[in-house]
Amino acid sequence: MPKLMIVQPTPLHSPQKPIPYRIRKRKLVGAIMPYLAALAPRDWDVELVDDAIEEPDYAKPVDVVAITVRTVTSLRAYEIARRFRERNVTVLMGGPHITFHAEEAANHADAICIGEGEEIFPKMLEDAAAGRLRKIYRRDSMASLENMPAPRWDLLNMKDYVFYRPFVIQHSRGCPFSCHFCAEIRLNGDYGFRARPIEEIVEDIRRCGSRHVFFAASQFIGNKGRTMQFLEALVPLKIRWSALFSAHFCLDADLLTLAKRSGLLHVNMGIESISQDTLKSMSKGFNKAHHYADVIRVLHSLDISYSFNFVLGADTDTRETFRSTLAFLHENKVDAAYFNLLVPLKGSPLYDEMKAEDRIIDEPNMERWPGVCCHFEPRNFTPEELVNEVKGMQRDYYSWRAMTRRLKFPRSESNFASWNVNLTQRKVARNSGEMNEFIEY
């Protein structure tokens, strides 16, 4: 029986401290490794290795090592691949980083997968076993999200996870929007929003056996009618769930009330900016900054925990923009906020624009240190000034004084969820010179 090891690499701490980032326990039970294991032929002996918990055993007899790679974990992935290849072990690589950086990744693996892997990964394993492995495997067409195999959660060691551990459930791929800074369309293809069949998602929820789930989706609500049907299907399950969706959906009373009844615990929203000019420059004018206070009021009234994502560093951003943002957050007692440094992601329209303007800095290492380094020339700051502004916002918002002023005493699940996000982000703010735990779905 051929042996397969699937490895999820950990990021490195920082350019100044390039050692693997370690954690004692995971907070989410991810879907990537268990799903890849489910795609492997049944006659393969499969082992899953979470590099953030424990380094791979390079001496273990194994025929193939498959590494799932994001840019933030790519340097560590290359090191793991090198050590296995030195022992003549076949190494396969796939993931978002490979799709955008195929030429670079091909130097570190025996074969790479470009695009969605549902059909490609089993073929790669078949070819590896038969001794006919090609260097590059590419899928240019849309993968079906129907009849997806059940994730092999049975291969995970649950001792590696905290007691309160939501399971990640694949919900959909793609997004109906085309934000200027986002590479989603080029990553998953220009196929729009694609959701899995409702009954198959429900079956995955039943199968995982957890009362808490996180739906992996770039945009949870791609179609309101389908979403309402899905929420109705969740009601009997009596679960608590979290997801990402756009803020304007929170003003839909019917949808949000049903979402609450179906178990919505926490929603993360990419509001990006409180400046409508900035939103317009991001091709995100459908976000209406003047509606944000209404969104907050509705979420508070329904006791739904929530967090706002900000992208900071657009050409229209100034120090006054950042001061106004903090003032807005404090005044409205926003549960939690993520302060993200703008990154010209390869594959995004923003990348093409900044590349043409010669504004990208240290492109080979772009995306490897999110939030730690600025990889473009901002209009109204130096790169160092922008990094310091973002770090300053994090430290301000996650001070004990600010947290205790805006958060309720934890009496409900929603309160506990908000405190959990805040305590995690406080740790990030205090260690913002290095990478922190990277959650991979």
N, C-alpha and C positions, 0 to 999 in steps of 0.2 A: 504494500500500500504506500503510494507516494506521500511525502510529508510536506505540508505547506505551513509556513509561519506568516501571519499577517501582522504587520507592525504599524502602529500609529506613533510617529515621532513626537518628541516634545520640543518646544522652542528652546533657543539659547537665551541666557539672561540678558545680554547686551553686547554691543560691539567691544566694550571694554572688558567684559567678563563673559567670554564665549564658552560657557559650560552649560550642560543640560539643566533645564529648569525641572525641579522635582517637587512633587506634592505627595502627601501621605494618602489622601483619599480623593476620589472624584466626586463632584457634586451632581453630575448628570450621567445617566447611563446612556452613552452614545449609540448611534445607529450604524455608523460607517463600518466598523470592523465586523459586527455581527451580520450586517447585510452582505458584505463581501464574502464572508464565510458561507452564507446561504447560497451564493452564486457558484461556489466551488462544486465540482462533481462529487457525488456521494462516496466515491471510492477513494477520496483523498482524506488523510488524517490532518485536521486543521487545528492550529494553535493560535490564540490571539495574544499579542504583547502590547501593553500600554507603556510606552517608554517613559512617560511622566511618572509612573509608579515604580517601574523596575526596568533596568537596562536589559536588552535582549541577551540571551545566552548564545554567544557566537560559536561556542564549541558544540552545541547541540546538533546531532545529525538531522539535517533537513534538506530536502531537494530543491524547494523554491521558497524564496522570501518575497512577499508582496508588500510594498510600502505605499501607504496613502499619503500624498504630499500636498500641503498648502505652502504658499511662499514663506509664511512665518516659521514653518518647520523645515524648510528645504535644506538649510545648511546641515542640520542634524540628520536629516534623511540621507544626505550624501555620505556623511561619515559612517552611518550604519551600513549603507550599501557597500562602501569600500571595504569594511571589515569582513562582511560576508563574502564578497567577491574574491578577497584574498584567500579564502578557503574553498574557492571554486564552487560556491553556491550560486545558483541562478537567481538574479534579482529583477523583479518587475516593479515598475512604478506607474502610478496613475493619480488622478486628482486634479483640482483646479490649477495648481502650479504647472503641471505638465502640459495642460492645454495651452497656456500662455507662454511657456518657456520650454518648449519641446527640445529645441536644439541644445540648450544648456543641460537639461535633464538626461538627454540621450548619452551624454558623456559619463554618466554615473550609474547606468543600469544596462542590463542585457536586453531589455525590451521595455517600451513605454506605451501607455494607453492614452490616446488623445480623444477627448469627448466622453460621452456617457458610456459606462462600462458594462451594462446589463448583458450584452451579447459578446463584447470583446473579452472580458476577463475570463469566462469559461474557455473561450477559444485559445487564449494565451496559455492557460494551464494545460490544455489538451496538446498544444504544439510543443510546450516545454517537455512534457512526458514523452512525446514521440521524437524529440531531438530535431525539430524543424522550426524552432523559434525564430521569428522575424524581429528586426530591430524596432519597427514602428507599427503600431496597430491604431487605426483611426476609424471613428464612427462619425459620419457626417449627417446622418439622418436622425430623426427623433426617436428616442426610445419609448416604448409603450410603458405606461405606469399601471397597466392592468396585470393581474395575476403575478404580482411580485412575490418572490419567495419570502417566507417568514424569517425574520432575523434570528441568527443563532445566539440568542442571549444565554443559552445553556453553557456556552463556552467561556463566559465571563466569570471571574471570581468576585462575587458580591462583597467579599471582605475589602475589596479595593474601593468601595463606595461608601459615602456617608449614609447614616440611617435614613434620613429624608432624602430620597434619591429619585427624582422624576426620570421617567424613561422617555427618550427621544423617539417620536413616532414620525415617520415620513408622511407628510401630508400632501405636498405638491411641489412642483418645480416651475420656475419661470415667474414672470411678473408682468402685469398689464401696463406698467409704467416704463418710462425710458429716461431716468434721471441722468443728468449730464456727467456725474461723477461715478456712475455705477457701471460695472462690466458684466452684469447678469445676462444680458442678451447675447453677448459674444461667448459667454461661458456655457450656457445651456441651449444656445441656438435661438434664433428669432422665431420661436414657436408660441410666444405668448404664455399665458397662464395655463398650466396643466395640473389638474387635481387627480388624485387616485380615486377609485371607486369608493363610495362611502362605506359600503359593507365590508370592504377589505381593510380599511383603516380601523373600523370598529373591531374587527376580528383581531388585529394586531394589539389593540388596547386590551382586549380580553386575555390574549395570550401572554402579554408581559406581566400580568398579575399585579400591577401597581395601581394605586388610587391616584397617583400624580403623574401627569404626562406633559411633555413639551412638544408642540407640533412644529416640526422642521419645515419651514416655508419662508421664502423671501417675502411673500405677501399672502397672509392667511385668507383674506377675502378677495378672491379674484372675480367672483360672480355672486351677487347677493342671493339670488334664488337658490343656488346650489348650497350656499353657506347656511341658509335658514334650514334646509333639509338636513344638513349635517349636524347642526346644533340640536335639532329635534331628536336625532339618533343618539346624541350624547346624553340626553337627559336621563334615560333609565340606567345608565352606567354609573351614575353617582360618583364621578371622578372630579378632580380639580386639575385644570389645565391652564397652560400659558402659551402665548404665541406672539407673533409680530404682525401688526397691521396698521394701516394708515389712520391718522388721527381723525379725519373727517367722518370715518365710519362710526366714531363714538357719538356723533350727533344724530345717528339713526336710532330713535328710541326703541322701535320694535326689535331691531337686530341686537342692540346692546342688552336689552332686558332679557331676551332669549339666551344670549351668550352667558349672562349671569346665572340664569336658571339652569343652564347646561353644565355649569361648573367653572366658568372663567374666574381664575384667581389673579393672574397678572398679565398685563398686555404691555408690550414694548412698541413704541411708536417712533418712526423716523421723522421727527418734525424739522430737524436740521438747523433751523434758524428762526428767530422771531422777526427778522427783517424780510418784508415781502420782496424787496429788490434782490436780496440774496437768493430767496426761493425762486424767483423768476430766472436768475442767472443759472440756477441748477436744473432748469426745466422741471421745476416742482411747484409751479404756480397753483396746482390744485390744492396744495396746503394753504390755508388762509390764516395768517398769523392772528388776525383779529378775532378768530374763533377759538383760539387756544384756551382762553379763560373759560369759555363755555364747556369745552371738552373736559377740563379739570373739574368743573362743578358737577358735571354728570357722573364722572367716575367716582368722585367723592360721595355723591348721593347714593350710589349703588354699592359702595364699599368694595370697589375693585382696585386692587393694587396696580400701579402702572409706573412706567419709566419713559422718559423722553431721550431720544438720541439726537445729539447735535453734531454737525460737521462744521469745524471751525477753520477759517483761513481762506475763505473765498475772497475774490478781488474786491468785493464790496464791504468786507469786514474791516472794522477799525477797533481801536481800544474802546471807544464809546459803545460799539455794538456789543462787545463782551461785557462791559459794565451794565448795560441795559438788560442783557440776558440774565445775569446773576440777580439783578433787582427784580426782574419778572419772576424768576424761580422762587426767590425768597418771599415775595409778596403773595404769590398764589400757593405757597406751601406745596410745591410739586414734590411728589413722593420721592422720586429718584431721577437722576439725569446722568447720561454718559457723554463725556466731553471728548469727542474724537477729532484728532488732527486730520485735516484734509490730506488725502493721498491720491495722486493722479494714477489710479489703477490701470495697469496695462489692459487694453481691451475696451476702455471707456472713452467716450468722446472728449472728456477732460484731458486724458492722456494725449490724445492726438493733437489737441489744441496746444497744450503746454510743450509738447515735443516740437511742434512747428515754431513755437516762440522761443525755443532754446532755454526753457525755464526749469528743466528737470535737473536735479542734483543727484549724483551717484546712482544712476539708474540701475546698475547691476544689483545693488542692495536694497532697492526700493521695495517696500512691503515686508522686508524681513524683520523690521523693528517698529511695528505700528505704535504710534504714540510716543516713541522715544526719540526719533529723528524726523526732521522735516526734509522732504526730498524734492522741494520745488522752491523757486524764488517768489515769495509772497509780494503782493503789490504794496502793502502798507506796513510791513514789518521786515526785519531781517529774519532768516530762518530760526536763529536762536531766540529772538524775541517772541516769535509765534509759539515756539515750544514752551517757553517760560510762561506766556500768557495762559496757555491751555492748562499747564500744571497748576498755575495759580488759581484758576477757576475750580479745579478739582479739590485743591486743599481748602479753599473757602467753603465750598458747598458741603464737603464731608468733614467739617470740623464738628466736634461734639456739640458746640453751642448751636450751630445751624441745624443739625440733625434733631436735637431734642425740641427745638422750636417748631419744626414742621411736622414731625411724625407723632402719631397718636400712641398712647401706651398700648403695647401689643396684647389686645384682648381677643382679636379675631384672626382667622387665617390670613386675611388680607393684610392686617397690621404686621403680622409676623413676616409675611413675604416681603413687605416694603423694608422692614428692618434688616432682613437678610441681605437684600440688594445693597442697602446703605453700608452695612458693615463690610461687605466685600469691596465696595468701591472706596471705602475709607482706607482699606489696606492698599489698594491700587494707588490712591493719592499719596500715601506716605512712602511708597516705593516706586515713584514714577520715573526713576532713572533707569529702571530695568523692566524687562518683560514680566508680566504677571501671568497667572494661570490662564491658558488659552483654551476656551471651551470649543471642542470640535464636535459637531453634530454627527 
